[in-house]
Amino acid sequence: MTAYEARPITPGALKELRTTDDAGRPCAPYTAAEGGDPLRCCLRGAAPGERIALVSYAPLRRWAAETWARPGAYDEQGPVFIHAGDCEGPAEGRPGYPFSRAGALRTVRRYDAEGAIVGGRLLEIPADEESGFDAAFAEAFADPEVALVHVRAVEYGCFHFEVRREGAGVPLG
């Protein structure tokens, strides 16, 4: 059991992304040939033959819309894979953190309640993947300014998942 919740892209955002992505481009579904593409809707790899799409996603922008934060220049968008159609989301009781393998490099980027970057670190995922992430998130949330954390792949810069401080992300207005 992980100490922190890895959050998938929300169903509302997925519905929008399946029409037009956050860069304003139409969704272009295709069939996964080999599988393994990291799906951010259900936090697992795609299976061969599944209908998926590669879309541009702006996670901080969407979080800011919920919370009235103003990330300004920190509002980034990047590529993510999603199911082309409705998805059941992450499996209940899914073990560990998604897209985790020992030796992989991840950035663990910290944001405050306004959406500004307040730090981050490089994480080389250790053999005990879960405890490595747990320690990185505990370190991040030890800073009372940190409201949420984004995990991204170093190789491609892709957004993998978000972890929020308990109580963060509740709409203010």
Backbone torsions as a table, in degrees:
resi	resn	phi	psi	omega
1	MET	NA	124.3	179.9
2	THR	-74.2	152.9	179.7
3	ALA	-79.8	-19.8	-176.9
4	TYR	-130.1	153.2	-179.0
5	GLU	-91.1	120.0	172.3
6	ALA	-81.2	119.2	-174.2
7	ARG	-96.7	130.9	174.7
8	PRO	-80.3	174.4	171.3
9	ILE	-65.6	137.4	-175.1
10	THR	-69.3	154.1	178.4
11	PRO	-57.2	-38.2	178.7
12	GLY	-63.7	-43.9	177.9
13	ALA	-65.6	-40.6	179.1
14	LEU	-60.2	-41.7	179.3
15	LYS	-58.7	-43.9	179.1
16	GLU	-67.4	-43.7	-178.3
17	LEU	-64.2	-27.8	179.8
18	ARG	-74.8	-8.1	174.1
19	THR	-105.3	-61.8	-179.3
20	THR	-136.7	130.4	-178.7
21	ASP	-80.5	178.8	-175.3
22	ASP	-73.2	-4.2	172.4
23	ALA	-100.1	2.3	177.9
24	GLY	86.8	10.7	-179.7
25	ARG	-95.2	147.6	176.7
26	PRO	-69.8	147.3	177.2
27	CYS	-67.0	137.8	-179.0
28	ALA	-127.0	83.2	-178.0
29	PRO	-63.9	154.4	175.2
30	TYR	-151.9	170.4	179.7
31	THR	-95.1	127.5	178.8
32	ALA	-67.1	120.6	-178.1
33	ALA	-77.7	-55.3	-175.4
34	GLU	-99.5	-24.0	-176.4
35	GLY	83.5	-177.8	179.5
36	GLY	91.5	-13.9	179.3
37	ASP	-59.1	131.9	-174.8
38	PRO	-76.0	105.2	-177.6
39	LEU	-81.4	122.4	-177.3
40	ARG	-86.1	-4.1	177.5
41	CYS	-83.0	-35.1	-177.1
42	CYS	-125.0	1.8	175.2
43	LEU	56.9	46.9	175.0
44	ARG	-147.5	169.1	176.6
45	GLY	-77.5	146.9	177.1
46	ALA	-69.9	147.5	174.7
47	ALA	-93.4	149.4	176.2
48	PRO	-55.6	136.3	179.1
49	GLY	91.7	-9.9	178.3
50	GLU	-74.7	146.6	175.4
51	ARG	-84.3	119.7	-177.7
52	ILE	-133.5	174.7	176.3
53	ALA	-146.3	148.4	172.6
54	LEU	-104.7	116.2	-175.6
55	VAL	-126.8	161.9	175.1
56	SER	-90.2	130.6	-174.3
57	TYR	-130.0	137.2	178.6
58	ALA	-117.0	84.2	-173.6
59	PRO	-63.0	-39.3	-178.6
60	LEU	-68.8	-38.0	177.3
61	ARG	-59.9	-44.1	-178.5
62	ARG	-69.5	-39.3	176.0
63	TRP	-63.2	-42.0	180.0
64	ALA	-62.4	-35.8	178.0
65	ALA	-63.9	-30.9	177.9
66	GLU	-76.2	-34.4	-168.1
67	THR	-109.5	-7.2	-177.0
68	TRP	71.1	20.1	175.2
69	ALA	-71.2	164.9	180.0
70	ARG	-130.7	83.8	-175.6
71	PRO	-71.0	-15.5	178.1
72	GLY	54.4	-127.1	-175.8
73	ALA	-67.2	-14.4	179.7
74	TYR	-80.2	-2.8	178.7
75	ASP	-74.1	102.6	-180.0
76	GLU	-113.8	157.8	173.0
77	GLN	-130.8	155.0	-179.9
78	GLY	-162.8	176.6	-174.4
79	PRO	-77.1	138.1	171.5
80	VAL	-141.8	150.1	173.9
81	PHE	-94.3	139.4	175.4
82	ILE	-139.3	161.1	170.1
83	HIS	-65.9	142.9	-179.8
84	ALA	-72.9	-22.8	178.3
85	GLY	-124.2	-176.6	-179.2
86	ASP	-52.7	148.5	-175.3
87	CYS	-135.2	150.8	179.8
88	GLU	-81.6	-4.0	-178.4
89	GLY	80.8	-173.2	-178.1
90	PRO	-63.4	145.8	177.7
91	ALA	-67.7	139.8	175.6
92	GLU	-62.1	137.8	177.2
93	GLY	70.1	17.8	178.5
94	ARG	-58.0	127.5	-178.6
95	PRO	-78.0	148.5	172.1
96	GLY	68.2	-172.5	177.6
97	TYR	-97.0	146.6	-176.4
98	PRO	-70.3	153.0	174.3
99	PHE	56.2	38.0	-175.2
100	SER	-109.6	127.2	172.7
101	ARG	-147.6	138.3	-178.1
102	ALA	-54.0	134.9	178.1
103	GLY	93.3	-18.3	178.6
104	ALA	-70.0	149.4	179.3
105	LEU	-101.8	134.0	177.7
106	ARG	-132.8	148.7	167.6
107	THR	-96.5	139.2	176.9
108	VAL	-117.5	95.8	-171.5
109	ARG	-99.7	132.4	-174.9
110	ARG	-103.5	139.2	178.6
111	TYR	-128.3	145.9	175.8
112	ASP	-88.7	-177.2	-175.8
113	ALA	-66.0	-17.4	176.6
114	GLU	-92.4	-8.5	179.6
115	GLY	94.6	12.2	176.9
116	ALA	-87.5	145.4	175.6
117	ILE	-70.5	128.5	178.5
118	VAL	-119.6	16.7	176.9
119	GLY	143.7	179.9	179.3
120	GLY	174.0	176.2	178.5
121	ARG	-156.6	159.9	173.1
122	LEU	-89.8	133.8	177.1
123	LEU	-121.5	118.3	167.2
124	GLU	-90.9	114.8	-173.2
125	ILE	-63.3	122.8	-179.1
126	PRO	-78.7	175.7	178.7
127	ALA	-57.4	-39.6	174.9
128	ASP	-89.8	81.0	-171.4
129	GLU	-55.2	-46.2	-176.0
130	GLU	-61.9	-46.7	-178.5
131	SER	-68.2	-29.9	176.3
132	GLY	-63.3	-46.8	176.6
133	PHE	-66.7	-43.8	179.7
134	ASP	-55.1	-43.7	-179.4
135	ALA	-66.0	-40.8	179.7
136	ALA	-65.1	-39.4	179.2
137	PHE	-72.3	-39.0	177.2
138	ALA	-61.4	-41.4	177.1
139	GLU	-61.9	-43.8	-179.4
140	ALA	-63.4	-48.7	-175.2
141	PHE	-79.7	-4.0	171.6
142	ALA	-67.2	-23.5	174.8
143	ASP	-84.2	116.2	-176.3
144	PRO	-64.0	-17.0	177.5
145	GLU	-74.4	-22.0	-174.0
146	VAL	-75.2	121.7	178.4
147	ALA	-100.2	-34.1	179.2
148	LEU	-153.8	162.4	-178.1
149	VAL	-130.9	136.1	173.0
150	HIS	-108.8	136.4	174.6
151	VAL	-106.7	127.2	-179.3
152	ARG	-130.6	152.2	173.9
153	ALA	-76.0	137.6	177.9
154	VAL	-71.5	-40.9	-172.8
155	GLU	-59.4	-46.5	-175.9
156	TYR	-116.8	-7.6	-179.3
157	GLY	77.3	7.2	-176.8
158	CYS	-65.5	138.8	172.0
159	PHE	-68.4	128.8	177.8
160	HIS	-101.3	-53.1	178.1
161	PHE	-166.1	170.3	-177.8
162	GLU	-121.1	146.7	171.9
163	VAL	-127.3	131.2	-179.9
164	ARG	-110.4	148.7	171.1
165	ARG	-63.3	142.2	178.4
166	GLU	-55.3	126.9	-179.3
167	GLY	91.2	-13.5	178.2
168	ALA	-76.7	150.1	176.9
169	GLY	90.8	6.7	176.6
170	VAL	-82.9	127.0	-179.5
171	PRO	-54.3	138.4	-177.5
172	LEU	-90.8	-21.3	-173.6
173	GLY	-118.1	NA	NA
